[in-house]
Amino acid sequence: MKPNFVKLVTNWGNYPVVKKEFKSEENYQKIKEFVLNHNEVIARGNGRCYGDAALGEAIFSTTKLNKFINFDRLNGVIECEAGILLSEILEVTVPQGYFLSITPGTKFITLGGAIASDVHGKNHHSEGCFVECVLSFKIMDEKGVILNCSREENSDKFWATIGGMGLTGIILSAKIKLKNIESAYIRQESIKAENLHEIFQLFEESEDWTYTVAWIDCLQKGKNIGRSILMRGEHALKVELPFKLADKPLRLKKKFSPTVPFYFPKFVLNKFTVKAFNFLYFNKQRPKIVKNIIDYETFFYPLDAINDWNKIYGKSGFIQYQMVIPKDKGEEGMRRILETIANSGQGSFLAVLKLFGKNNPLAYNSFPFEGYTLALDFKLNRELVQLVNNLDKIVEEFGGRIYLTKDSMSKSSLTNYLKNVESSKFTSLQSKRIARGA
């Protein structure tokens, strides 16, 4: 058999970078041949996970599986191939009065990746993970057999695949349920919190809001530790829109999206620039509370407004570290986490706190459980391994867990990875690292 294309491959964090066999195909028979002719295969979507989850010895890219199959406008059900991006789904469905039931912080992930990671969003406390909107999917197993999977049909495979990080096969297509909306806008309230205790109080007071998220200044210490801004929102009704938006409530104007043209030099990102950014971000909102109407892209996907923003972290790359701490220990655990980060001096531009609701017990491979989750970006450097080790110890002490979609170097014991995965055919660098107990 003629070898496939070999190339350098990395995910969004630009770490690790590997030279591996890489194949993209839309013909099911050729996909089957690829699976059967390799001992190890892993599927990869748009490469927007951060670490080594979608990297392996033979990588199958789903990017050519990018077709719409059916859109039931009456019932709000859409079926697409697995490589289609959430952004493409939104372009089709929002003008028809529908939105994704669950969406993560970027719209540039694939539908298959959303299932494999069982992604969560700003509404986990109220509406759960992505699985709650997944009606069914088609997956190719290790023998090249295509299975229809749902809660009723091949249910074991369905639940193993949800949050299964691609280890159960190659997702080919999926059918999902959308939610009705009257406009493409969000009614938002933005509230400043002076410290960690106040932001936790705000989260508790906001549990009846559909969407909540907070930005945290992770370099503050003492009485200001946890200084933050909570954003909470609801899909705006047409009657809530200002006059200039009410005539076309489901249409957004095209925006200019700047592109980061090159990898930033190493010296640009340091504790001083992060501290300055955090100061400006917190103080750009002067009143305690700001109420406004903003478009859904600004609310859900602020970083998507800048193309290739990952280059800001330089060629050496970065990691995203995301953990969840049980709700009853959330404030104490996050205080320890933030103290450790502040003392290390390795601040994060992106420090996002969210509240998780109860997990779906059937989705046993999913990351969330009831508690608080914090996501942080750290530039790769010599001190980072020690910082991650220190953070892992705190997460372990408080009974927490690490998110596999972001992980690249945490303790394997901190993952819930992976149960009821019967095949070793589908294997990633992450799964092998964790199996070694690294």
Disulfide bonds with the S-S distance in Angstrom:
none
